[in-house]
């Protein structure tokens, strides 16, 4: 079928179905939209409208990036995203593959795009860049491809190539990470099944969470979260089951060094190939004047290609060949049991992410998901591989059944904190590392969060729901610090004499109970030391085999002391004095540090204080019994990004006190307690 004709048909179907007066947006007391309609397409329309009411600016900026238009809006800062979008060939990929998307999901995507367009027509003063509109399914899918390429570390490798950094080195892992825990009746006192959705995302921006409830008469009834501009839920709970993700780190992207004959041709297996030369066209507005920038890139049989001082390098990752990730997430949300959910995973469209799952039938499941290439033997796939032989040109992927996974362990629990998939339940029931090819590149380390989680879980014979919440909200480091990128054991063992000017600081840290509480003196001093080490002493630590030496620690402590007196006039501060949760004019002390279970990552804010930017974001706590889920949740600020909204900061206090709000699927209760009910028009 002609692709243009296919889009016309999809558009006409959606237009004939969608009647805004048949869609109801029901806002609860915290502004979370509960969207009711007959069809999934209509629900998507209502979702777009509600999401735009709360965060139209972020949605547009995300789509501008995905369609290589961001520089038109924000200037030079948008050039990198605009280049990557063109570099990965999103436009041609979507055009070539759009027929692969099912008709029923295309109606959802079209419904969402029509909802955004309707909102834009009604609010022309809020449009950031007129050329972005009208939104089309293609424009939406292009943004999805950019996000998935970035999450697969494709943009990371592109940056390294452009910076002439193609030497093998250590790759820092994100210390804020995420956690997921599930327990079935073998582990719980009540006989219920528990699931902790505990994602650690940026608190604001295009990858922050937006909470919503979607309900159609076509089998959709799900509460969960999505990124701004996404037409369906990515992590959530329906009437039967729920799941969450954490980021995983198998080898998802490969880089190939081409063997060049000259500037136009490269050699593969003694055969000459023409290097396709392309230009990324970027328009940057400086002082209101559009300036066109062209950036050369190339394409080989391995993938999009960049040149640096060392040669030509191609990047290859499954995201460059698949466009149905959003559809897979949508179908996961419509699953009614584990069999349907697992069969949906066999679509193999989501390129990574661990999956933690639980359902009302007492099933728990963990898998280190991914589209993992089948690679040839004899090469260092963690580094740069030769691009001169088709032996390295992978084209096949492992089946879902071949990935590390655990279902219904006798121990009654699974967990993940961005650590090794070979440590996902008890040692007796873990997937065995030796059963998986090393070329899959799975991580094998623990971190502080994973060490602490298993320590806590195994300290209980049976877990009550309150125990479960205590585990999830634990904010202590394990007995020994366990950063997988930085050995700081010297902090525990170094002895200083009392007359040493750094004795008091080190003594505070060594006597600290390792809890990242808001009112903790030790956590405050340690937090400042941690950021001094990772920001200002990174090179010294790396050169010392990722170990903090005595000399480095003493230098960092001197910087901590100077910092404290310059900004606070004393070393007598708490974590809450140093670290704040900030939105608009509201600023409150906040707990958490990188790599505790309640992880927080912060950046300099003002007057020596740090502002949390990433970490505990959306939290969903679920109890399943035979009747279905009982859900409570919280989000870091509020469900709206509009400073004039009542829901801009209305969850901050609860969040800071480890409290949650009740969520329900009960339609009568939702309507009875509603703050506002309206149609999207």
C-alpha positions, 0 to 999 in steps of 0.5 A: 500500500502506498505510504501516503495513502496509508497515512490518509486512511489512518487520518480519516479513520481517526477523524471519523471516530473522534468527537471531543464532546464524547471525551471526559477529562476528570481532574482529581484533587491533585490535578491528575487527569482521568480520561474516559472515552469510548475508543482508544483513539479518543482517549489519546486525544483527551490525553494530548489535550490534558498533557498540553494544558499541563506542559505544552512547552515541554511537549513542543520542545521535545518534538522540535528536537525530534524533528531537527527544529530545536535550534530555531527555538532555543538557538545554538543549544539545540544544535546537537539534538537537531544534528543527531535527529538527522544523523540517525535518519529518523525521517527516512526510517519512519517513512520506510517503516510506518506501514509496520505499525498496526492500524489500531495503534496508528489510530491512537497516535493519530488521535493524540496528534489531533488532540495536540493540534486542537489544543494549539488551534485554541491556544495560538499564543502558546505555540513556540514554533509555527512550522512544527504544526500541524503535528503528525504521527510521523513527527511524533514517531521521529521524537520517539526515535531520538529518545531511544537512540539517546537511551541506547548510548548512541548519542554518547558514542557520537559525541565521543567520536566528534570529540576525537575520543575513541579510546576504550575507557571506563563508562560512568554509570548513572548513580541515581538510577532506578529501583524495582521490587516485586514480592509474591505471597511466598514472601508477604505476610498478607498473601498479597503481591507487592510491586514498587515502581521507583523510577529515578528520572530528571524531575523536570524536562522531556524525560520527567514523568506525567501521571495519568489514568486512561480508560476506554471501552476498548479494553484500556484501563491503566494508571501510570506515567509517560513522558510529555508528548507520549501517546500512551503510558510507559510504566503503569498498573492496570486492573490485572497487572503492573510493571516498572523499568530500570535502566540496564547496561548490556551492550546495545550499541557498537562502533566500527572503524572503517578501512578507508581506501580514500575519502570516498570509498571504504573496504569491506572483505576486499570489496570497495564500497562508496561512502554516502555523503550527507549534510545535516541542515541546522538553522540557528536563530541568533539575535533573531537572525536565522543562520544556516549551519551545515554539518557533514556526516556519512553513511556506510553499510554499518550505519550512520558515520562520522569522521574525526582525526583518527578516521571514519567511525560508524554507529550501529544500534537496533533503534536505527531499524525498529520503530514500534517501541511505543506500540509495544508499551501500549500493548503491554498496558492492555495485557490481562495476564502474564502470558499476554504480557510476555507474548507482547515482549516478543515484539522485541521493539523496546531496545533496553530497560529491565522489567519488574512485573507483578499481577493479581494472580500472584505472579512476579517476573524480572527480565533484563530486556533488550534488543541484543545483537548476535555478534561474532566471536573474536572481537572486543565488542565493548570497544571499537570493532573493525568495520572491514569485514561483514563478520562484524556486521550483525543483523540478528537479535536474541529472542526474548527467551534467551535474555536473563530472567526470573519468574516465580522464584521460590524465594518470593521476590525479585529486585533490580537497581541498575545492577547485574541481572545475575543478582535479581533474586536469591543466589540459588535462583539467579540467572547464571552468568556463565549461561549467557554469551559475554558478547551480550555485554551484561553488567556484572557489578553491584552498587550501593542500592542493590547491596542495600536492597538485598541486605534488607529483603533477606533480613525478613522472613515474611514482609508486611506491606509496611515493611515493604514500604520501609524497604523502598523508602530506606535511605541508608548506605550499606555497611561498606560503600560500593560505588561501581565507579569509585572506590572510596574505602579510604574514607572509612580507614584513614586515621588523622591526628586530632591536631590535624585541621581536617580531623573534625570533618573526617571524624564526622563522616566516619561516625556518621550512621550512613543515613541520608536524612534531611537533618543529618550532619554527617550526610551534609558533610559527606554530600559536599565531599561526594560532589567535590570528588566527582566534580573536581577530582575526577581525573585523579581518581580515574588515573588511580584506577578509580580509587580515591587515594589518601592524597586525593581525599585530603585535598577534597576535604580541604575543598570541603572545609573552604566551601563550608566556611565560604558559604555557610560560615561553619562546618555545622550544617545538615543535609537539608541545609545543603540540599533543597527541593526547589520549584518556583518560589518554593524551596524545602530541605530534602533527603537522599544522596546518589546511590542510596535507595531513595537516590537524589542527584543535585547541582549547584543552586545558590548560596552554596546550596544544591538543587535536586535535579534527578532522582526519586521522581514518580513512586507507585506502590501497589498491592495486588489481591484476587480483586486487583490492585490497590495503588498509592503514588506520589510525584516530586513536585506536582502534575502540572508544569504551569507555574499558575496551576494549583498543581505545580507544587502541591505534592512537594510536602507529601513527597518530602515526608515519604507520604503518598496519595491514594489512586483508584480505578473506581469510576464512581469514586473518581467522579464523586471526588473530582475537582473538575470535569470537562471535555477537551474543547 
